Amino acid sequence: MIEPDHPVLSIGKQCTLLSLSRSSFYYTPKGETEINLVLMRRIDEQFLVTLPLGANPV
C-alpha cells in the first residue's frame, strides 16, 4: 500500500492520499501479555460452562 522508498511521493504524502495518519503507518501493535491470555482463556471457559444458565428457552 505505502511504499517507503517511493522515488517521488514521501511517506507523508502517500498517507495523505490514503487518508491515513502518519502515526498509524508507523504504529506497530503490541502482542497480548501472558497473564491477559490466561485470563481471556479462563473467561471463555467459564462462559462455555455457564452458557445454558443464561439462555432463555425457546
TIMI-2910 file (N, C-alpha, C, CB; in pm, 1 decimal, decimal comma, always signed):
<rs>
+----------+----------+----------+----------+----------+----------+----------+----------+----------+----------+----------+----------+------+
!      n_x !      n_y !      n_z !     ca_x !     ca_y !     ca_z !      c_x !      c_y !      c_z !     cb_x !     cb_y !     cb_z ! resn !
+----------+----------+----------+----------+----------+----------+----------+----------+----------+----------+----------+----------+------+
!    +82,9 !   -117,5 !     +0,0 !     +0,0 !     +0,0 !     +0,0 !    +88,2 !   +125,1 !     +0,0 !    -94,8 !     -0,9 !   +120,8 !  Met !
!   +163,2 !   +145,5 !   +105,3 !   +254,1 !   +260,1 !   +111,7 !   +394,5 !   +210,3 !    +84,1 !   +246,5 !   +332,3 !   +250,4 !  Ile !
!   +462,6 !   +277,4 !     -5,0 !   +599,2 !   +240,6 !    -40,1 !   +695,5 !   +339,5 !    +24,6 !   +618,5 !   +237,5 !   -194,4 !  Glu !
!   +764,8 !   +297,9 !   +129,6 !   +857,3 !   +388,9 !   +196,6 !   +969,0 !   +440,7 !   +106,3 !   +917,4 !   +320,3 !   +314,7 !  Pro !
!  +1007,8 !   +364,6 !     +6,6 !  +1118,3 !   +403,7 !    -80,7 !  +1070,8 !   +462,0 !   -213,8 !  +1207,4 !   +284,5 !   -106,8 !  Asp !
!   +948,8 !   +511,9 !   -217,1 !   +896,2 !   +567,5 !   -342,8 !   +982,3 !   +686,4 !   -385,0 !   +746,4 !   +610,7 !   -327,1 !  His !
!  +1022,1 !   +692,7 !   -512,5 !  +1114,5 !   +797,8 !   -556,6 !  +1052,3 !   +937,9 !   -560,3 !  +1167,0 !   +763,6 !   -693,1 !  Pro !
!   +920,3 !   +948,4 !   -572,1 !   +858,2 !  +1080,0 !   -587,2 !   +773,5 !  +1118,2 !   -465,7 !   +772,2 !  +1082,7 !   -712,7 !  Val !
!   +690,1 !  +1025,1 !   -418,7 !   +597,4 !  +1055,9 !   -310,1 !   +657,6 !  +1020,8 !   -174,3 !   +465,6 !   +980,8 !   -330,0 !  Leu !
!   +657,9 !  +1118,0 !    -84,9 !   +706,0 !  +1092,4 !    +50,6 !   +602,7 !  +1007,8 !   +124,8 !   +733,5 !  +1226,0 !   +126,7 !  Ser !
!   +643,6 !   +952,3 !   +237,4 !   +551,4 !   +873,9 !   +319,1 !   +435,1 !   +960,5 !   +363,9 !   +623,6 !   +813,9 !   +441,0 !  Ile !
!   +464,5 !  +1083,8 !   +403,1 !   +359,1 !  +1175,4 !   +445,6 !   +256,9 !  +1201,0 !   +336,1 !   +419,3 !  +1306,1 !   +490,2 !  Gly !
!   +302,6 !  +1221,1 !   +213,4 !   +211,6 !  +1246,3 !   +101,3 !   +128,8 !  +1122,6 !    +69,7 !   +290,1 !  +1290,2 !    -23,1 !  Lys !
!   +191,3 !  +1006,2 !    +73,4 !   +118,1 !   +882,2 !    +48,8 !    +10,1 !   +860,7 !   +154,6 !   +214,4 !   +762,8 !    +46,6 !  Gln !
!    +43,5 !   +888,8 !   +280,1 !    -55,1 !   +876,0 !   +387,6 !   -170,4 !   +973,0 !   +366,2 !    +10,4 !   +900,9 !   +524,5 !  Cys !
!   -140,4 !  +1095,6 !   +324,8 !   -244,9 !  +1194,1 !   +298,4 !   -336,5 !  +1147,3 !   +186,2 !   -182,9 !  +1329,5 !   +263,1 !  Thr !
!   -279,3 !  +1093,1 !    +79,7 !   -359,6 !  +1044,8 !    -32,7 !   -450,8 !   +929,2 !     +7,6 !   -268,9 !  +1001,2 !   -146,6 !  Leu !
!   -407,9 !   +851,1 !   +106,6 !   -487,6 !   +737,5 !   +153,5 !   -574,8 !   +772,5 !   +273,6 !   -396,5 !   +622,0 !   +189,3 !  Leu !
!   -574,4 !   +900,1 !   +314,4 !   -648,7 !   +945,4 !   +433,3 !   -607,6 !   +865,3 !   +557,1 !   -801,3 !   +932,3 !   +410,0 !  Ser !
!   -477,7 !   +847,0 !   +572,0 !   -421,9 !   +771,7 !   +682,6 !   -323,0 !   +861,6 !   +756,2 !   -353,5 !   +640,5 !   +632,9 !  Leu !
!   -331,7 !   +864,7 !   +887,9 !   -235,8 !   +946,3 !   +961,5 !    -99,2 !   +878,4 !   +958,4 !   -282,8 !   +968,9 !  +1107,8 !  Ser !
!     +5,9 !   +958,8 !   +960,0 !   +140,8 !   +901,3 !   +957,0 !   +166,7 !   +816,1 !  +1079,9 !   +246,1 !  +1011,9 !   +947,2 !  Arg !
!   +111,6 !   +854,3 !  +1195,3 !   +133,0 !   +774,8 !  +1315,9 !    +72,2 !   +635,6 !  +1300,1 !    +72,9 !   +845,6 !  +1438,7 !  Ser !
!    -39,1 !   +623,1 !  +1227,7 !    -98,5 !   +491,6 !  +1202,2 !     -6,5 !   +406,7 !  +1115,6 !   -235,7 !   +506,5 !  +1134,5 !  Ser !
!    +63,6 !   +470,8 !  +1023,8 !   +157,7 !   +397,6 !   +938,8 !   +273,4 !   +341,5 !  +1020,6 !   +211,1 !   +488,6 !   +827,8 !  Phe !
!   +324,2 !   +419,7 !  +1114,5 !   +439,6 !   +377,8 !  +1193,1 !   +403,5 !   +290,2 !  +1312,3 !   +513,6 !   +498,0 !  +1241,1 !  Tyr !
!   +275,1 !   +284,3 !  +1348,5 !   +231,0 !   +210,2 !  +1466,7 !   +251,2 !    +60,7 !  +1447,8 !    +83,9 !   +239,8 !  +1496,9 !  Tyr !
!   +312,9 !     -3,4 !  +1546,5 !   +324,1 !   -149,0 !  +1547,2 !   +254,1 !   -199,5 !  +1673,1 !   +474,9 !   -195,9 !  +1542,3 !  Thr !
!   +148,8 !   -278,9 !  +1657,2 !    +73,3 !   -324,5 !  +1773,9 !   +156,0 !   -417,1 !  +1862,0 !    -54,0 !   -395,3 !  +1729,8 !  Pro !
!   +131,0 !   -409,7 !  +1990,4 !   +197,6 !   -497,3 !  +2085,8 !   +114,5 !   -623,9 !  +2099,6 !   +217,1 !   -426,9 !  +2224,1 !  Lys !
!   +180,8 !   -732,7 !  +2125,3 !   +110,2 !   -858,6 !  +2146,7 !    +44,8 !   -861,3 !  +2283,8 !   +205,6 !   -976,8 !  +2131,4 !  Gly !
!    -40,8 !   -958,7 !  +2304,9 !   -105,5 !   -974,0 !  +2435,0 !     -5,1 !  -1027,4 !  +2537,2 !   -228,0 !  -1068,5 !  +2424,7 !  Glu !
!    -21,3 !   -984,4 !  +2661,7 !    +64,8 !  -1035,8 !  +2768,0 !    +20,2 !  -1176,9 !  +2804,3 !    +61,3 !   -942,7 !  +2892,9 !  Thr !
!   +108,5 !  -1252,0 !  +2865,0 !    +77,1 !  -1389,8 !  +2903,5 !    -38,4 !  -1393,6 !  +3003,3 !   +201,1 !  -1458,4 !  +2963,5 !  Glu !
!    -37,9 !  -1302,7 !  +3099,8 !   -145,2 !  -1302,5 !  +3200,1 !   -279,5 !  -1268,7 !  +3135,1 !   -113,7 !  -1201,5 !  +3313,3 !  Ile !
!   -278,8 !  -1179,1 !  +3037,0 !   -402,8 !  -1144,3 !  +2968,8 !   -456,0 !  -1264,2 !  +2890,0 !   -380,8 !  -1024,0 !  +2875,4 !  Asn !
!   -368,4 !  -1339,2 !  +2824,6 !   -410,8 !  -1458,4 !  +2752,3 !   -470,9 !  -1562,3 !  +2846,7 !   -293,0 !  -1518,6 !  +2676,2 !  Leu !
!   -409,8 !  -1579,2 !  +2964,5 !   -461,9 !  -1673,8 !  +3063,2 !   -600,5 !  -1629,9 !  +3110,0 !   -365,5 !  -1685,8 !  +3183,7 !  Val !
!   -615,0 !  -1500,6 !  +3139,5 !   -744,5 !  -1450,1 !  +3185,7 !   -852,0 !  -1464,2 !  +3078,4 !   -732,2 !  -1304,0 !  +3227,6 !  Leu !
!   -819,2 !  -1433,2 !  +2954,1 !   -917,9 !  -1446,3 !  +2846,8 !   -959,5 !  -1591,8 !  +2828,9 !   -861,8 !  -1390,8 !  +2715,1 !  Met !
!   -864,4 !  -1684,5 !  +2841,6 !   -897,0 !  -1826,2 !  +2829,4 !   -990,2 !  -1869,4 !  +2942,1 !   -768,9 !  -1911,5 !  +2830,3 !  Arg !
!   -964,3 !  -1823,3 !  +3064,9 !  -1049,8 !  -1859,9 !  +3178,5 !  -1189,9 !  -1802,1 !  +3162,8 !   -987,6 !  -1811,2 !  +3310,3 !  Arg !
!  -1199,4 !  -1680,3 !  +3112,3 !  -1331,0 !  -1619,9 !  +3087,7 !  -1406,6 !  -1700,4 !  +2982,5 !  -1316,3 !  -1472,2 !  +3042,4 !  Ile !
!  -1338,2 !  -1739,3 !  +2876,3 !  -1402,4 !  -1819,9 !  +2771,6 !  -1450,4 !  -1953,7 !  +2826,9 !  -1305,3 !  -1843,3 !  +2654,6 !  Asp !
!  -1367,1 !  -2020,0 !  +2907,5 !  -1405,5 !  -2148,3 !  +2965,5 !  -1527,5 !  -2133,0 !  +3055,8 !  -1288,6 !  -2208,5 !  +3044,3 !  Glu !
!  -1528,5 !  -2029,1 !  +3138,0 !  -1641,5 !  -2005,6 !  +3228,1 !  -1767,3 !  -1974,7 !  +3148,6 !  -1610,7 !  -1890,6 !  +3325,4 !  Gln !
!  -1753,7 !  -1898,8 !  +3043,3 !  -1869,0 !  -1864,5 !  +2959,7 !  -1929,5 !  -1990,8 !  +2898,5 !  -1828,0 !  -1765,2 !  +2848,4 !  Phe !
!  -1844,3 !  -2081,3 !  +2849,9 !  -1895,1 !  -2203,6 !  +2789,6 !  -1961,9 !  -2295,2 !  +2891,1 !  -1783,3 !  -2277,1 !  +2720,9 !  Leu !
!  -1915,1 !  -2292,8 !  +3016,3 !  -1975,7 !  -2375,1 !  +3121,0 !  -2111,8 !  -2319,4 !  +3161,8 !  -1883,0 !  -2383,3 !  +3243,3 !  Val !
!  -2121,6 !  -2190,0 !  +3177,4 !  -2244,4 !  -2128,0 !  +3228,2 !  -2335,2 !  -2075,8 !  +3117,9 !  -2209,8 !  -2015,1 !  +3321,2 !  Thr !
!  -2304,5 !  -2101,4 !  +2994,0 !  -2388,0 !  -2054,6 !  +2883,3 !  -2532,6 !  -2098,3 !  +2895,2 !  -2332,4 !  -2103,5 !  +2753,3 !  Leu !
!  -2560,4 !  -2225,7 !  +2927,8 !  -2701,9 !  -2266,5 !  +2935,5 !  -2779,2 !  -2196,3 !  +3047,9 !  -2710,6 !  -2416,8 !  +2955,3 !  Pro !
!  -2711,9 !  -2147,3 !  +3149,3 !  -2782,1 !  -2083,0 !  +3260,6 !  -2844,6 !  -1949,5 !  +3220,5 !  -2686,7 !  -2061,8 !  +3376,8 !  Leu !
!  -2787,7 !  -1881,4 !  +3122,8 !  -2838,9 !  -1751,2 !  +3085,5 !  -2927,5 !  -1753,0 !  +2962,6 !  -2726,5 !  -1658,7 !  +3062,9 !  Gly !
!  -2943,0 !  -1869,2 !  +2902,1 !  -3021,7 !  -1876,2 !  +2778,8 !  -3169,8 !  -1889,7 !  +2810,3 !  -2975,3 !  -1993,8 !  +2691,5 !  Ala !
!  -3251,2 !  -1816,8 !  +2737,4 !  -3396,3 !  -1829,0 !  +2751,9 !  -3445,3 !  -1946,6 !  +2668,9 !  -3468,1 !  -1697,9 !  +2709,1 !  Asn !
!  -3532,6 !  -2028,6 !  +2725,6 !  -3584,4 !  -2139,9 !  +2645,7 !  -3673,0 !  -2088,7 !  +2533,5 !  -3662,5 !  -2238,2 !  +2734,0 !  Pro !
!  -3666,5 !  -2155,9 !  +2421,9 !  -3743,9 !  -2113,1 !  +2304,9 !  -3875,2 !  -2185,6 !  +2298,3 !  -3665,7 !  -2136,2 !  +2176,6 !  Val !
+----------+----------+----------+----------+----------+----------+----------+----------+----------+----------+----------+----------+------+
</rs>
